[in-house]
Amino acid sequence: EGDFYLVVEPGAGVPEPVVLYIDLWHGDAKDAKLVDDEDAMAPEFTIRAPVGTWRRVIEKKLDPIQGMITGQLKLSGTMSTFMRFPKAASEWVNCAPKVPTEFPS
């Protein structure tokens, strides 16, 4: 549970940050949307990474918890709260491939 920003940092094929807001509650997404201004909201957690790292997470080539521990995914927020729910992170990754996604070439 909690609300998140998932931020794709600028890089090859991504000229400016892409910010997705998602609010999770008891296994459901109460809200999910692209956000134009990262300062518009104050979510409990922010996870940011370059598009290549996000692609590896979505393709299940990088476990999100391992990505945070190794610094490939940057987490802002209370890490101890986030780490109490590793199954939630795994479920999130299992759902991600179901969302139609286009990656820059």
C-alpha positions as CSV (number, residue, x, y, z in Angstrom):
1,E,0.0,0.0,0.0
2,G,1.0,3.5,-0.7
3,D,1.4,5.9,-3.5
4,F,4.4,6.0,-5.9
5,Y,6.0,7.9,-8.6
6,L,7.7,5.7,-11.1
7,V,10.1,7.9,-13.0
8,V,11.8,7.2,-16.3
9,E,14.9,9.4,-16.3
10,P,15.9,11.3,-19.5
11,G,18.3,9.4,-21.8
12,A,18.5,7.7,-25.2
13,G,15.0,8.1,-26.8
14,V,13.6,9.8,-23.6
15,P,14.2,13.6,-23.9
16,E,12.5,14.5,-20.6
17,P,11.4,12.6,-17.5
18,V,8.3,10.4,-17.8
19,V,6.4,10.3,-14.5
20,L,3.8,7.7,-13.7
21,Y,1.8,8.1,-10.5
22,I,0.1,5.0,-9.0
23,D,-1.8,4.7,-5.7
24,L,-2.1,1.2,-4.4
25,W,-4.5,0.1,-1.7
26,H,-5.2,-3.5,-0.6
27,G,-4.0,-4.9,-3.9
28,D,-6.0,-2.5,-6.1
29,A,-4.8,0.6,-7.9
30,K,-7.0,3.4,-6.7
31,D,-5.4,5.8,-9.2
32,A,-2.8,5.6,-12.0
33,K,-1.9,8.4,-14.4
34,L,0.9,10.2,-16.2
35,V,2.0,13.3,-14.3
36,D,3.3,16.4,-16.2
37,D,4.8,18.1,-13.2
38,E,6.7,16.0,-10.7
39,D,6.1,18.6,-8.0
40,A,2.3,18.3,-8.5
41,M,2.0,15.5,-5.9
42,A,3.9,14.2,-2.9
43,P,3.8,10.4,-3.1
44,E,5.1,8.3,-0.3
45,F,7.7,6.7,-2.6
46,T,9.5,7.6,-5.8
47,I,11.4,5.0,-7.8
48,R,13.6,6.3,-10.6
49,A,15.8,4.7,-13.2
50,P,16.8,5.1,-16.9
51,V,14.6,3.5,-19.5
52,G,17.0,0.6,-20.0
53,T,16.7,-0.4,-16.3
54,W,12.9,-0.2,-16.4
55,R,12.9,-2.4,-19.5
56,R,15.0,-5.0,-17.6
57,V,12.5,-4.9,-14.7
58,I,9.5,-5.2,-17.0
59,E,11.1,-8.1,-18.9
60,K,11.8,-9.8,-15.6
61,K,15.5,-9.6,-16.1
62,L,16.0,-7.5,-13.0
63,D,14.3,-8.1,-9.7
64,P,13.1,-4.7,-8.4
65,I,14.3,-5.3,-4.9
66,Q,17.7,-6.4,-6.2
67,G,17.7,-3.3,-8.4
68,M,17.2,-1.1,-5.4
69,I,19.8,-2.8,-3.3
70,T,22.4,-2.5,-6.1
71,G,21.4,1.2,-6.8
72,Q,20.1,0.5,-10.3
73,L,16.7,1.7,-9.2
74,K,16.8,4.7,-6.9
75,L,14.2,4.7,-4.1
76,S,13.1,7.8,-2.3
77,G,10.9,7.2,0.8
78,T,11.2,4.9,3.8
79,M,13.2,1.9,2.6
80,S,12.3,-0.1,5.7
81,T,8.6,0.3,4.9
82,F,9.1,-0.7,1.3
83,M,11.2,-3.7,2.2
84,R,8.6,-5.2,4.5
85,F,6.5,-6.0,1.4
86,P,8.8,-7.8,-1.1
87,K,5.9,-9.8,-2.4
88,A,4.1,-6.6,-3.5
89,A,7.1,-5.6,-5.5
90,S,7.1,-9.1,-7.2
91,E,3.4,-8.8,-8.0
92,W,3.9,-5.4,-9.4
93,V,6.6,-6.8,-11.8
94,N,4.2,-9.6,-12.7
95,C,1.6,-7.1,-13.7
96,A,3.9,-4.7,-15.6
97,P,4.3,-6.9,-18.8
98,K,0.5,-6.8,-19.2
99,V,0.6,-3.0,-19.8
100,P,1.3,-2.3,-23.5
101,T,4.7,-0.7,-23.6
102,E,6.8,0.8,-26.3
103,F,10.5,1.3,-25.7
104,P,12.7,3.8,-27.7
105,S,15.0,2.1,-30.2
